[in-house]
Amino acid sequence: NYIMPFYTWPNLQSYFLMDPENKKYYPVKRPNKYPTHKLSLSPSETKVTYMKDLDGKLHTYNDVVIAYADFDLDNLVVKNEVVISEENKDHIDMYPRWSHDERYIVYSSSRGTGHMWGMRQYIYDLNTRKTHLISDDNFFVDMYPCFEDLPK
């Protein structure tokens, strides 16, 4: 299954679950009014992580925070959102992805690089609720972190 955000004009968004076997879309209730980018469904299909767009302007990323939430597949509801990165217009946080065991979320951030598009990789631990830098101090432009054998 895949959860997909669909956009309509002006900046309205809906979530749909796509069942690849029957090629049908089912509406999913969102946790709030904010649009999201780069939504990632966890391997067990019980959680989602995404970029939450705070100003609703989907073409800008410096107003985005990384969040995750529970996904109730039976009732098609995303709920209990938790924001894991800080709102800071001086850097961009993006492209969150799950670990196999769903304990970690890895994402890119320009935090501390001095350049809006210079990226470092960070990992958030759901058990400790702490974020750690996992790339070296040199920044690079690798915006798409993921765990081995999981989709980007």
Secondary structure as the mmCIF struct_conf table of DSSP 4:
data_model
#
loop_
_struct_conf.conf_type_id
_struct_conf.id
_struct_conf.beg_label_comp_id
_struct_conf.beg_label_asym_id
_struct_conf.beg_label_seq_id
_struct_conf.end_label_comp_id
_struct_conf.end_label_asym_id
_struct_conf.end_label_seq_id
STRN STRN1 TYR A 2 THR A 8
TURN_TY1_P TURN_TY1_P1 TRP A 9 ASN A 11
STRN STRN2 LEU A 12 ASP A 19
TURN_TY1_P TURN_TY1_P2 PRO A 20 LYS A 23
STRN STRN3 LYS A 24 VAL A 28
STRN STRN4 LYS A 29 LYS A 29
BEND BEND1 PRO A 31 LYS A 33
STRN STRN5 THR A 36 LEU A 41
TURN_TY1_P TURN_TY1_P3 PRO A 43 SER A 44
BEND BEND2 GLU A 45 THR A 46
STRN STRN6 LYS A 47 ASP A 53
BEND BEND3 LEU A 54 GLY A 56
TURN_TY1_P TURN_TY1_P4 LEU A 58 HIS A 59
TURN_TY1_P TURN_TY1_P5 ASN A 62 ASP A 63
STRN STRN7 VAL A 64 ASP A 72
TURN_TY1_P TURN_TY1_P6 LEU A 73 LEU A 76
STRN STRN8 VAL A 77 VAL A 83
BEND BEND4 SER A 85 SER A 85
TURN_TY1_P TURN_TY1_P7 LYS A 89 ASP A 90
BEND BEND5 HIS A 91 HIS A 91
STRN STRN9 ASP A 93 TRP A 98
TURN_TY1_P TURN_TY1_P8 HIS A 100 ASP A 101
BEND BEND6 GLU A 102 ARG A 103
STRN STRN10 TYR A 104 SER A 109
TURN_TY1_P TURN_TY1_P9 ARG A 111 THR A 113
BEND BEND7 GLY A 114 HIS A 115
TURN_TY1_P TURN_TY1_P10 MET A 116 TRP A 117
STRN STRN11 MET A 119 MET A 119
STRN STRN12 ARG A 120 ASP A 125
TURN_TY1_P TURN_TY1_P11 LEU A 126 ARG A 129
STRN STRN13 LYS A 130 LEU A 133
BEND BEND8 SER A 135 SER A 135
BEND BEND9 ASP A 137 ASN A 138
STRN STRN14 PHE A 140 PHE A 140
TURN_TY1_P TURN_TY1_P12 GLU A 148 ASP A 149
BEND BEND10 LEU A 150 LEU A 150
#
